[in-house]
Amino acid sequence: MPDNYEELKGKVLTPVEMVAYQKGSVVSRMLAFAKSGTVTLFAFSEGEGLSEHTAPFDAILYVMDGDARIIIDGVEHLLTSGELIIMPANIPHAVYARTDFKMMLIMIHAA
């Protein structure tokens, strides 16, 4: 669970400002952790990414800033700020930053 999760409740938040770019890195900040799922913010430096992997749950990837290349089951999707894509459970996917790129990842845990 995030250290300051309780402090965030009931406050107006600006997610794009809650995670900072760090050259050559992927930075993450978990906002919420529950039995039903998680919400995590990421900031990718241009050229960084997450190599192909699978997850046991559906995940909503929302682009908050910049441009990303998302590959799901071998199909490439180019997303930009304000767009989202749902990545299905147990299907290989990868995430790459075409520019500096921030995203919110909402993982939905199945019952």
Buried (B, 14 or more C-beta within 10 A) or exposed (E): EBEEBEEEEEEEEEBBEBBEBEEEEBBEBBBBBEEEBBBBBBBBBBEBBBEEEEBEBBBBBBBBBBBBBBBBEEEEBEBEBEBEBEBEBEEEBBBBBBBBBBBBBBBEEEE
